[in-house]
């Protein structure tokens, strides 16, 4: 028998599933809270809670995670210096340090202007001791990567910090999107490295000797060495695994898959048994990347999303916090401190205040890292020292330290991963109403009563308003995804949002109302799904499937994928030569730019080199028995019937290597 261990490390829970490849059955499963300060603790508990005596038989371990996606949604990650070459970046994602030097190329791959190596080296030396990684993005590097490669070598000569180049991650045009992807990749390097080291540590402690794979955002697998080079490809890793897991657990080929976790809710579509890939790249938090991934809509709504009362308004934000019910289970004295906070007269805050700066009496902060190597104000350093004693609210810190609560730069410390907060969440709503009682429900009730009082509402009304807010936000995200699937466009404009709003709320307008029925079932994955989606499925007149093992669906999906490596090679005829029978041309790939005497010669070379490259990459990623496929796509311009001819504009050759991980089906029959 061949056994595999699937692990999914999410923002809130870490799931584990022991899977029998021969019988295609889940033999064991367990969940544990993700321990962000030391991931190995949560991973170890999840595996141990399965109680299986057969872990020594595991021959393959595969890991999926929402850590990359969550880090982007929450704006977290390591410190990155971005150096752009030949063009300014539109700053669609914040960067710690940014610089620009002369250089770059044209569409034909020719040098637009010489690379200013002196300026590049000066920038690198200036910030080598300040940041954790470098991101390099040159204009049209996908047509000629020489400037990015040269700057990468300079970084290696100057320091040992990780360095990422845009052309290594994407062969698509789109400078800003490629730059965004490069920055994301650099930010995620320590996060994925920490995850892999944590898994390896636990496997060693438990005596599990098996190769480890990481799930990519398209649902396929890669080896740990590749994951360290391209961690950005793990964006949507967890949600992609949920699609694979949904298919495995239900046998459904066509369905809407909704994975509701602690930090995000992810929605994808299964079509003919496979997740549809987004050719434009993953869309995360409203930002388009150049990462090939399952076409999944990710929104910052989950069981751990932060509720904020600001003035007389209740707001549900995408910031992930520790639910108070969980916090109080870990820190029993929190209940008495919540009672004390609830007895205070809350200060009024204007509704115009930035939501990140609105202080909640029932929120407490927890130390994740000491920040010894980070530049902080003396006030912030004092706050971190205080948190070494245990969780504190800002008001408690004010009382102990004599520093005004608004003097702490909480947003900066959260963004750098030094602290996190405990607060009121959708998970607390379920505990307060009694529909879910795994943790300390008393803490949830105290906080809910206090926030209701602050908003000027009864506790019953507050609970109803808050749950309706969660339901409506989940419903609008589901509808937006389906509209995009149907039309290829985002729903925009007052008319569209009026129709969506009436559909979701059932509100009666002056002259019309709206209803909608879905022609696919919804498959629910994740622990909180049963609390909210029965109502949503009923509203949309469709079936909700909650399969056995749905709570660990991601872990099941993680262990049942394949290794896939792709390379897209572009061949363009020389200017004005497209009408020739076999014109001279230029080949562009992530490896090189090269001229050929004919398209046929270039195509033959592309297939040979591309097959060798993706085959090698697939084997490095852990695949065995690799199968290579080649697709040719020509883009031509026709002159019409009158002239009976056409011109070749460009040829795209997509070379793909597919293989199952080694040991995937090793072993015997079921027992």
C-alpha positions as CSV (number, residue, x, y, z in Angstrom):
1,X,0.0,0.0,0.0
2,X,1.2,3.5,-0.8
3,X,0.2,6.3,1.7
4,X,0.5,10.0,1.2
5,X,0.3,12.8,3.8
6,X,-1.5,16.0,2.8
7,X,-1.0,19.2,4.9
8,X,-2.7,22.5,4.4
9,X,-1.5,25.4,6.5
10,X,-4.1,28.2,6.5
11,X,-4.3,31.5,8.2
12,X,-6.3,30.0,11.1
13,X,-6.2,26.2,10.9
14,X,-3.6,23.6,9.8
15,X,-5.2,20.5,8.3
16,X,-3.8,17.1,7.8
17,X,-5.1,14.1,5.8
18,X,-3.6,10.6,5.5
19,X,-4.5,9.3,2.0
20,X,-4.4,5.8,0.5
21,X,-3.5,6.2,-3.2
22,X,-4.4,2.6,-4.0
23,X,-8.0,2.8,-2.6
24,X,-8.3,6.6,-3.1
25,X,-9.6,6.9,0.5
26,X,-8.9,9.2,3.4
27,X,-7.6,7.0,6.3
28,X,-7.2,9.8,8.9
29,X,-7.7,13.5,9.3
30,X,-7.3,16.2,11.9
31,X,-7.2,20.0,12.4
32,X,-5.2,22.2,14.7
33,X,-4.8,26.0,15.1
34,X,-2.1,27.4,12.9
35,X,0.7,28.8,15.2
36,X,2.0,31.7,13.2
37,X,4.9,32.4,15.5
38,X,6.1,28.8,15.1
39,X,4.3,26.9,12.3
40,X,5.8,23.6,13.3
41,X,3.7,23.5,16.5
42,X,0.4,23.6,14.6
43,X,1.6,21.2,12.0
44,X,2.8,18.7,14.6
45,X,-0.5,18.9,16.5
46,X,-2.5,18.3,13.3
47,X,-0.5,15.2,12.4
48,X,-0.5,13.9,15.9
49,X,-4.2,14.4,16.3
50,X,-4.9,11.9,13.5
51,X,-3.8,9.2,15.9
52,X,-2.5,7.0,13.1
53,X,0.1,4.4,13.8
54,X,0.9,4.1,10.1
55,X,2.8,7.4,9.5
56,X,6.0,5.5,9.0
57,X,4.4,4.1,5.8
58,X,4.0,7.6,4.3
59,X,5.9,7.8,1.0
60,X,5.0,11.3,-0.1
61,X,4.2,14.5,1.7
62,X,2.5,17.4,-0.1
63,X,1.8,20.8,1.4
64,X,-0.6,23.5,0.3
65,X,-1.0,26.9,2.1
66,X,-2.8,30.2,2.1
67,X,0.1,31.9,3.8
68,X,1.3,33.5,0.5
69,X,-2.2,34.7,-0.4
70,X,-3.0,35.9,3.1
71,X,0.3,37.8,3.3
72,X,-0.6,39.7,0.1
73,X,-4.2,40.4,1.2
74,X,-3.0,41.6,4.6
75,X,0.0,43.5,3.1
76,X,2.6,41.5,5.0
77,X,6.0,40.0,4.0
78,X,9.7,40.8,4.2
79,X,11.3,44.1,3.4
80,X,12.0,44.4,-0.3
81,X,14.1,46.8,-2.4
82,X,12.7,47.1,-6.0
83,X,15.0,48.3,-8.8
84,X,13.2,49.1,-12.0
85,X,15.2,49.5,-15.3
86,X,14.1,51.7,-18.1
87,X,10.6,52.5,-16.9
88,X,8.8,53.8,-13.7
89,X,6.6,51.4,-11.8
90,X,3.0,52.5,-11.1
91,X,3.4,51.3,-7.4
92,X,0.3,49.1,-7.4
93,X,1.8,47.4,-4.4
94,X,3.7,49.1,-1.6
95,X,7.5,48.6,-1.7
96,X,9.9,49.4,1.2
97,X,12.5,50.9,-1.2
98,X,12.3,51.7,-4.9
99,X,14.9,52.9,-7.3
100,X,15.2,53.4,-11.1
101,X,18.1,53.2,-13.4
102,X,18.6,53.6,-17.2
103,X,18.3,50.6,-19.4
104,X,15.6,48.3,-20.9
105,X,14.8,46.9,-24.3
106,X,12.4,47.3,-27.2
107,X,9.7,44.9,-28.5
108,X,12.2,43.4,-30.9
109,X,14.6,42.7,-28.0
110,X,17.1,45.4,-28.9
111,X,18.6,47.5,-26.2
112,X,16.6,50.7,-25.7
113,X,19.5,52.4,-23.8
114,X,22.6,51.1,-22.0
115,X,22.2,49.7,-18.5
116,X,23.5,52.1,-15.9
117,X,25.5,49.5,-13.9
118,X,27.2,52.1,-11.7
119,X,23.8,53.5,-10.5
120,X,22.5,49.9,-10.0
121,X,25.4,48.9,-7.9
122,X,25.2,52.1,-5.8
123,X,21.5,51.4,-5.1
124,X,22.2,47.8,-4.1
125,X,25.1,48.8,-1.8
126,X,23.0,51.5,-0.2
127,X,20.1,49.1,0.8
128,X,21.8,45.7,1.1
129,X,21.9,46.1,4.9
130,X,18.3,47.5,5.1
131,X,16.1,45.1,3.2
132,X,15.6,41.3,3.2
133,X,15.4,40.8,-0.6
134,X,15.8,42.5,-3.9
135,X,13.4,42.5,-6.8
136,X,14.6,43.4,-10.3
137,X,12.3,44.4,-13.2
138,X,13.4,45.7,-16.5
139,X,11.2,47.0,-19.2
140,X,10.5,44.3,-21.8
141,X,12.9,41.9,-20.1
142,X,10.6,39.1,-21.5
143,X,12.1,40.0,-24.9
144,X,15.6,40.2,-23.6
145,X,16.6,39.4,-20.0
146,X,20.2,40.5,-20.2
147,X,19.8,43.7,-18.1
148,X,17.9,41.8,-15.3
149,X,20.5,39.1,-15.4
150,X,23.4,41.6,-15.1
151,X,21.8,43.4,-12.1
152,X,21.1,40.0,-10.4
153,X,24.8,39.2,-10.7
154,X,25.7,42.6,-9.2
155,X,23.4,41.8,-6.2
156,X,25.2,38.4,-5.7
157,X,28.5,40.2,-5.9
158,X,27.5,42.8,-3.2
159,X,25.6,40.7,-0.7
160,X,23.9,37.3,0.0
161,X,20.3,38.6,0.0
162,X,17.8,36.8,-2.2
163,X,17.2,38.4,-5.6
164,X,14.3,37.8,-8.0
165,X,14.0,38.9,-11.7
166,X,10.8,39.5,-13.5
167,X,11.6,37.4,-16.6
168,X,12.1,34.3,-14.3
169,X,8.5,34.4,-13.3
170,X,6.6,35.4,-16.4
171,X,7.0,35.4,-20.2
172,X,3.9,37.7,-20.6
173,X,4.0,41.3,-21.6
174,X,2.8,43.8,-19.0
175,X,5.5,45.6,-17.2
176,X,3.5,46.7,-14.1
177,X,1.9,43.3,-13.6
178,X,5.3,41.5,-14.0
179,X,6.9,44.0,-11.6
180,X,4.1,43.4,-9.1
181,X,4.6,39.7,-9.4
182,X,8.4,40.1,-8.8
183,X,7.9,42.2,-5.7
184,X,5.4,39.6,-4.4
185,X,7.8,36.8,-5.0
186,X,10.6,38.6,-3.1
187,X,8.3,39.4,-0.2
188,X,7.2,35.8,0.1
189,X,10.6,34.1,0.1
190,X,11.0,34.0,3.9
191,X,7.4,33.0,4.5
192,X,7.5,29.9,2.2
193,X,11.0,29.1,3.5
194,X,9.7,29.1,7.1
195,X,6.8,26.9,6.1
196,X,9.0,24.3,4.4
197,X,11.5,24.3,7.3
198,X,8.6,23.8,9.8
199,X,7.2,20.8,7.9
200,X,10.7,19.2,7.5
201,X,11.3,19.7,11.3
202,X,8.0,17.9,12.1
203,X,8.6,15.1,9.7
204,X,12.0,14.5,11.2
205,X,10.6,14.5,14.7
206,X,7.9,12.0,13.7
207,X,10.3,9.7,11.8
208,X,8.6,10.3,8.4
209,X,11.1,9.8,5.6
210,X,9.4,11.0,2.4
211,X,10.0,13.6,-0.3
212,X,8.1,16.9,0.2
213,X,6.1,18.7,-2.5
214,X,4.5,22.1,-2.5
215,X,1.2,22.9,-4.3
216,X,1.2,25.7,-6.8
217,X,-1.6,28.1,-7.6
218,X,-2.7,26.0,-10.6
219,X,-3.2,22.9,-8.4
220,X,0.0,21.2,-9.6
221,X,3.0,20.3,-7.5
222,X,6.6,21.4,-7.3
223,X,9.6,20.3,-5.2
224,X,10.9,22.4,-2.3
225,X,14.0,23.7,-4.2
226,X,11.7,25.1,-6.9
227,X,9.3,26.6,-4.3
228,X,12.2,28.5,-2.7
229,X,13.0,30.1,-6.1
230,X,9.4,30.8,-7.1
231,X,7.3,31.1,-3.9
232,X,5.0,33.5,-5.7
233,X,3.7,30.5,-7.6
234,X,2.2,29.3,-4.3
235,X,-0.3,32.2,-4.4
236,X,-3.8,30.5,-4.3
237,X,-2.1,27.2,-3.4
238,X,-4.7,26.4,-0.7
239,X,-7.7,27.4,-2.8
240,X,-6.4,25.4,-5.8
241,X,-6.1,22.4,-3.5
242,X,-9.7,22.9,-2.4
243,X,-10.8,22.5,-6.0
244,X,-8.8,19.3,-6.4
245,X,-10.1,18.1,-3.0
246,X,-13.7,19.0,-3.9
247,X,-13.5,16.9,-7.1
248,X,-11.9,14.0,-5.2
249,X,-14.5,14.0,-2.3
250,X,-17.7,14.5,-4.4
251,X,-16.9,13.1,-7.8
252,X,-18.5,16.2,-9.3
253,X,-17.0,17.5,-12.5
254,X,-19.0,20.7,-12.7
255,X,-19.6,22.8,-9.6
256,X,-19.0,26.1,-7.8
257,X,-16.4,25.4,-5.0
258,X,-16.4,27.8,-2.0
259,X,-13.6,27.5,0.5
260,X,-14.2,29.6,3.6
261,X,-11.3,29.8,5.9
262,X,-10.3,32.0,8.7
263,X,-8.7,34.8,6.6
264,X,-10.2,34.5,3.2
265,X,-13.1,33.0,1.2
266,X,-12.1,31.6,-2.1
267,X,-14.4,30.8,-5.0
268,X,-13.6,28.7,-8.0
269,X,-15.4,26.8,-10.7
270,X,-14.9,23.1,-11.7
271,X,-15.5,22.6,-15.4
272,X,-15.3,19.1,-16.8
273,X,-13.4,18.0,-13.7
274,X,-10.6,20.6,-13.8
275,X,-10.2,24.1,-12.4
276,X,-10.1,26.8,-15.1
277,X,-6.8,28.6,-15.2
278,X,-6.7,32.4,-15.6
279,X,-4.5,33.2,-18.7
280,X,-4.1,36.8,-17.5
281,X,-2.7,35.6,-14.1
282,X,-4.1,35.4,-10.6
283,X,-6.2,38.3,-9.3
284,X,-5.4,38.9,-5.6
285,X,-7.0,41.7,-3.6
286,X,-8.0,43.5,-6.8
287,X,-4.4,43.3,-8.1
288,X,-3.6,41.5,-11.3
289,X,-0.4,39.3,-11.2
290,X,1.4,37.3,-13.9
291,X,1.1,34.1,-11.9
292,X,-0.6,31.2,-13.7
293,X,-3.1,30.0,-11.3
294,X,-6.6,28.6,-11.0
295,X,-9.2,31.3,-11.8
296,X,-10.2,31.8,-8.2
297,X,-11.8,34.9,-6.6
298,X,-10.2,35.6,-3.2
299,X,-11.7,38.1,-0.8
300,X,-10.7,39.1,2.7
301,X,-13.8,37.7,4.3
302,X,-13.4,34.7,6.7
303,X,-14.1,33.4,10.1
304,X,-11.4,35.6,11.5
305,X,-12.2,38.9,9.8
306,X,-12.1,41.9,12.0
307,X,-15.4,43.7,13.1
308,X,-15.0,47.3,13.9
309,X,-17.5,49.7,15.5
310,X,-16.8,53.2,14.3
311,X,-19.2,55.8,15.6
312,X,-22.6,54.3,15.0
313,X,-21.4,52.1,12.1
314,X,-20.4,48.4,12.1
315,X,-17.7,47.5,9.6
316,X,-16.3,44.1,8.5
317,X,-12.7,44.5,7.4
318,X,-10.3,42.1,5.6
319,X,-7.8,42.2,8.5
320,X,-7.3,38.8,10.0
321,X,-7.4,38.8,13.8
322,X,-7.4,36.1,16.5
323,X,-11.1,35.5,17.5
324,X,-11.6,36.4,21.1
325,X,-13.1,33.0,21.9
326,X,-9.8,31.4,20.8
327,X,-7.7,34.0,22.5
328,X,-9.5,33.5,25.8
329,X,-9.0,29.7,25.6
330,X,-5.3,30.3,25.4
331,X,-5.3,33.2,28.0
332,X,-8.0,32.5,30.6
333,X,-7.5,35.8,32.4
334,X,-8.8,37.5,29.2
335,X,-12.4,37.0,30.3
336,X,-12.0,39.2,33.4
337,X,-10.1,41.8,31.4
338,X,-12.9,41.8,28.8
339,X,-15.4,42.4,31.6
340,X,-13.3,45.4,32.8
341,X,-13.1,46.8,29.3
342,X,-16.9,46.4,28.8
343,X,-17.5,48.4,32.0
344,X,-15.6,51.4,30.6
345,X,-17.4,54.2,28.9
346,X,-16.1,54.0,25.3
347,X,-14.7,57.1,23.7
348,X,-16.5,58.4,20.6
349,X,-14.5,58.1,17.4
350,X,-15.5,60.1,14.3
351,X,-16.7,58.0,11.4
352,X,-14.2,59.8,9.1
353,X,-11.2,58.3,11.0
354,X,-9.0,55.7,9.2
355,X,-10.4,52.3,10.1
356,X,-6.9,51.0,10.9
357,X,-6.6,53.7,13.7
358,X,-10.0,53.1,15.3
359,X,-9.3,51.8,18.8
360,X,-11.6,49.0,20.1
361,X,-11.8,48.5,23.8
362,X,-12.2,44.7,23.4
363,X,-9.1,44.2,21.2
364,X,-5.8,42.9,22.6
365,X,-2.4,42.6,20.9
366,X,-0.1,39.6,20.9
367,X,3.6,39.5,20.3
368,X,4.9,37.5,17.3
369,X,8.5,38.7,17.1
370,X,10.6,41.0,19.2
371,X,11.5,43.4,16.4
372,X,15.2,43.6,17.5
373,X,16.4,44.0,14.0
374,X,13.7,46.5,12.9
375,X,13.8,50.3,13.1
376,X,11.1,51.3,15.5
377,X,10.2,54.3,17.7
378,X,10.9,54.2,21.4
379,X,7.1,54.0,22.1
380,X,6.8,51.0,19.8
381,X,9.8,49.3,21.4
382,X,8.2,49.8,24.8
383,X,4.9,48.3,23.6
384,X,6.7,45.2,22.3
385,X,8.5,44.8,25.6
386,X,5.1,45.0,27.4
387,X,3.7,42.3,25.1
388,X,6.4,39.9,26.1
389,X,4.4,39.6,29.4
390,X,1.3,38.6,27.5
391,X,-1.6,40.2,25.4
392,X,-2.5,43.8,26.2
393,X,-5.0,46.3,24.8
394,X,-3.9,49.7,23.8
395,X,-5.8,51.2,26.7
396,X,-4.0,48.8,29.1
397,X,-0.7,49.8,27.5
398,X,-1.6,53.4,28.1
399,X,-2.2,52.8,31.8
400,X,1.0,50.7,32.3
401,X,3.4,52.7,30.1
402,X,1.9,56.2,30.4
403,X,2.0,56.5,26.6
404,X,-1.1,57.7,24.7
405,X,-2.7,54.9,22.7
406,X,-2.5,56.8,19.5
407,X,1.3,57.1,19.9
408,X,1.8,53.4,19.0
409,X,2.3,52.7,15.3
410,X,0.2,49.5,15.3
411,X,-0.3,49.4,11.6
412,X,3.4,49.3,10.9
413,X,4.1,46.6,13.5
414,X,1.2,44.5,12.2
415,X,2.4,44.9,8.6
416,X,5.9,43.8,9.6
417,X,4.5,40.7,11.3
418,X,5.7,41.8,14.8
419,X,2.3,41.7,16.4
420,X,-1.2,40.5,15.7
421,X,-4.5,41.3,17.5
422,X,-7.4,39.5,19.1
423,X,-10.8,41.0,18.3
424,X,-14.4,40.3,17.5
425,X,-14.9,38.1,14.4
426,X,-17.6,36.1,12.6
427,X,-16.3,33.1,14.6
428,X,-17.2,34.9,17.8
429,X,-20.7,35.6,16.4
430,X,-21.3,31.8,16.2
431,X,-19.9,31.3,19.7
432,X,-22.0,34.1,21.1
433,X,-25.3,32.7,19.6
434,X,-24.4,29.2,20.7
435,X,-24.3,27.6,17.2
436,X,-20.6,26.8,17.5
437,X,-18.9,26.2,20.9
438,X,-15.4,24.8,20.4
439,X,-13.7,27.7,22.3
440,X,-14.6,30.2,25.0
441,X,-18.1,31.4,24.2
442,X,-18.2,33.7,27.3
443,X,-15.4,35.9,25.8
444,X,-17.4,36.3,22.6
445,X,-20.6,37.2,24.4
446,X,-18.9,39.9,26.5
447,X,-17.3,41.5,23.5
448,X,-20.5,41.3,21.4
449,X,-22.5,43.0,24.2
450,X,-19.9,45.7,24.6
451,X,-19.7,46.5,20.9
452,X,-23.5,46.4,20.6
453,X,-23.7,49.0,23.5
454,X,-21.1,51.1,21.8
455,X,-23.1,51.1,18.6
456,X,-26.3,51.9,20.4
457,X,-28.0,48.6,19.6
458,X,-29.3,45.6,21.5
459,X,-27.1,42.5,21.5
460,X,-29.8,40.6,19.5
461,X,-29.9,43.4,16.9
462,X,-26.1,43.6,16.7
463,X,-25.9,39.8,16.1
464,X,-28.5,40.0,13.4
465,X,-26.8,43.0,11.7
466,X,-23.4,41.4,11.9
467,X,-24.5,38.0,10.5
468,X,-26.4,39.6,7.7
469,X,-23.3,41.6,6.9
470,X,-21.2,38.4,6.6
471,X,-23.9,36.7,4.5
472,X,-24.3,39.7,2.1
473,X,-20.6,40.1,1.6
474,X,-20.2,36.4,0.9
475,X,-23.1,36.5,-1.5
476,X,-21.8,39.6,-3.4
477,X,-18.4,37.9,-3.8
478,X,-20.1,34.8,-5.2
479,X,-22.1,36.8,-7.6
480,X,-19.2,38.9,-8.8
481,X,-17.3,35.7,-9.5
482,X,-20.1,34.2,-11.5
483,X,-20.7,37.4,-13.5
484,X,-16.9,37.5,-14.3
485,X,-17.1,33.8,-15.4
486,X,-20.1,34.6,-17.6
487,X,-18.9,37.9,-19.2
488,X,-15.2,38.1,-18.6
489,X,-15.8,41.5,-17.0
490,X,-16.1,42.8,-13.5
491,X,-19.6,44.1,-12.5
492,X,-19.4,47.9,-12.6
493,X,-21.8,50.8,-12.4
494,X,-24.8,51.8,-10.4
495,X,-27.3,49.6,-12.5
496,X,-25.2,46.5,-12.0
497,X,-24.8,47.0,-8.3
498,X,-28.5,47.8,-7.8
499,X,-29.4,44.5,-9.5
500,X,-26.8,42.6,-7.4
501,X,-28.0,44.3,-4.3
502,X,-31.6,43.4,-4.8
503,X,-30.7,39.9,-5.7
504,X,-28.7,39.3,-2.6
505,X,-31.0,41.1,-0.1
506,X,-34.3,40.3,-1.6
507,X,-35.2,43.9,-1.3
508,X,-38.3,45.2,-3.1
509,X,-37.7,48.2,-5.3
510,X,-40.4,50.7,-6.4
511,X,-41.2,48.7,-9.5
512,X,-39.1,45.5,-9.5
513,X,-37.2,43.0,-7.5
514,X,-34.6,40.4,-8.5
515,X,-34.0,36.7,-7.9
516,X,-31.3,34.4,-9.3
517,X,-30.9,30.6,-9.6
518,X,-27.6,28.8,-10.1
519,X,-27.4,25.9,-12.5
520,X,-24.5,24.3,-10.7
521,X,-24.3,23.0,-7.1
522,X,-22.1,24.7,-4.5
523,X,-19.5,22.4,-2.9
524,X,-18.5,23.7,0.5
525,X,-14.9,23.3,1.8
526,X,-13.7,24.6,5.2
527,X,-14.9,24.6,8.8
528,X,-17.2,27.8,8.8
529,X,-19.0,26.9,5.6
530,X,-21.9,25.1,7.3
531,X,-22.8,28.2,9.3
532,X,-23.4,30.6,6.4
533,X,-23.8,28.8,3.0
534,X,-27.0,26.9,3.6
535,X,-28.8,30.2,3.6
536,X,-26.8,31.4,0.5
537,X,-27.6,28.2,-1.4
538,X,-31.3,28.6,-0.5
539,X,-31.3,32.2,-1.7
540,X,-29.8,31.1,-5.1
541,X,-32.0,28.0,-5.4
542,X,-29.2,25.5,-5.7
543,X,-27.9,22.5,-3.9
544,X,-25.2,22.8,-1.3
545,X,-22.9,19.8,-1.0
546,X,-20.9,19.4,2.2
547,X,-19.0,16.2,1.6
548,X,-17.4,14.0,4.2
549,X,-13.9,15.3,5.0
550,X,-14.9,18.7,3.7
551,X,-13.2,20.3,6.7
552,X,-9.8,19.0,5.5
553,X,-10.6,19.2,1.8
554,X,-7.5,21.3,1.1
555,X,-5.2,18.7,2.6
556,X,-6.9,16.0,0.5
557,X,-6.4,18.1,-2.6
558,X,-2.8,18.8,-1.7
559,X,-1.8,15.1,-1.9
560,X,-3.6,14.2,-5.1
561,X,-2.1,16.5,-7.7
562,X,0.5,16.3,-10.4
563,X,3.8,18.0,-11.3
564,X,3.4,20.4,-14.2
565,X,6.0,22.7,-15.8
566,X,5.3,25.0,-18.8
567,X,7.3,27.2,-21.1
568,X,5.9,29.6,-23.6
569,X,8.2,30.5,-26.5
570,X,7.4,33.3,-29.0
571,X,8.7,33.4,-32.6
572,X,8.2,36.6,-34.6
573,X,9.1,37.1,-38.3
574,X,11.5,39.9,-39.0
575,X,9.7,43.2,-39.8
576,X,7.9,43.1,-43.1
577,X,8.8,39.4,-43.7
578,X,5.5,37.8,-42.4
579,X,4.2,37.1,-45.9
580,X,7.2,35.0,-46.9
581,X,6.8,31.2,-47.0
582,X,9.3,30.6,-44.2
583,X,10.6,34.0,-43.2
584,X,13.7,34.8,-41.0
585,X,12.6,35.5,-37.4
586,X,13.5,36.1,-33.8
587,X,12.9,33.7,-31.0
588,X,12.0,35.0,-27.5
589,X,12.0,32.9,-24.3
590,X,12.8,33.3,-20.6
591,X,16.2,31.7,-21.5
592,X,17.3,33.8,-24.4
593,X,16.7,36.0,-27.5
594,X,18.0,34.3,-30.7
595,X,17.7,35.0,-34.5
596,X,17.0,32.3,-37.0
597,X,17.0,32.1,-40.8
598,X,13.5,30.6,-40.9
599,X,10.5,30.1,-38.7
600,X,10.7,26.3,-39.2
601,X,14.2,26.2,-38.0
602,X,13.2,28.3,-34.9
603,X,10.2,26.1,-34.2
604,X,12.3,23.0,-34.3
605,X,14.9,24.6,-31.9
606,X,12.1,25.8,-29.6
607,X,10.6,22.3,-29.3
608,X,13.9,20.8,-28.6
609,X,15.2,23.3,-26.1
610,X,11.7,23.8,-24.5
611,X,11.2,20.1,-24.0
612,X,14.6,19.7,-22.4
613,X,14.0,22.7,-20.1
614,X,10.5,21.8,-18.9
615,X,11.5,18.1,-18.6
616,X,14.5,19.1,-16.5
617,X,12.4,21.5,-14.4
618,X,9.7,18.8,-13.8
619,X,12.3,16.3,-12.6
620,X,13.8,18.9,-10.3
621,X,10.3,19.5,-9.0
622,X,10.1,15.9,-8.1
623,X,8.3,14.3,-11.1
624,X,8.9,10.8,-12.5
625,X,7.9,9.4,-15.9
626,X,7.5,12.9,-17.4
627,X,5.3,13.3,-20.4
628,X,6.0,16.2,-22.8
629,X,3.3,17.9,-24.9
630,X,3.7,20.7,-27.5
631,X,1.1,23.1,-28.7
632,X,1.5,25.5,-31.6
633,X,-0.6,28.6,-31.9
634,X,-0.1,30.9,-34.9
635,X,-1.5,34.4,-35.1
636,X,-2.0,35.5,-38.7
637,X,-3.4,38.5,-40.6
638,X,-5.6,37.7,-43.6
639,X,-5.8,39.9,-46.6
640,X,-9.2,38.7,-47.6
641,X,-10.5,36.6,-50.4
642,X,-9.6,39.2,-53.1
643,X,-5.9,38.8,-52.4
644,X,-6.0,35.2,-51.2
645,X,-3.2,35.4,-48.7
646,X,-2.2,36.0,-45.1
647,X,0.8,37.1,-43.1
648,X,2.3,35.4,-40.0
649,X,2.3,37.8,-37.1
650,X,3.7,35.5,-34.5
651,X,4.0,31.9,-33.5
652,X,3.5,30.7,-29.9
653,X,4.9,27.3,-28.8
654,X,3.7,26.0,-25.5
655,X,5.8,23.1,-24.2
656,X,4.4,21.3,-21.1
657,X,5.8,18.5,-19.0
658,X,3.4,16.5,-16.7
659,X,4.3,13.8,-14.3
660,X,3.3,12.3,-11.0
661,X,5.6,12.7,-8.0
662,X,8.0,9.8,-7.4
663,X,6.6,7.1,-5.1
664,X,3.1,8.4,-6.0
665,X,1.6,5.0,-6.8
666,X,4.3,2.8,-5.3
667,X,3.0,0.0,-3.1
668,X,0.4,-2.7,-3.3
669,X,-3.3,-3.3,-3.0
670,X,-5.8,-2.0,-0.4
671,X,-6.2,-3.7,2.8
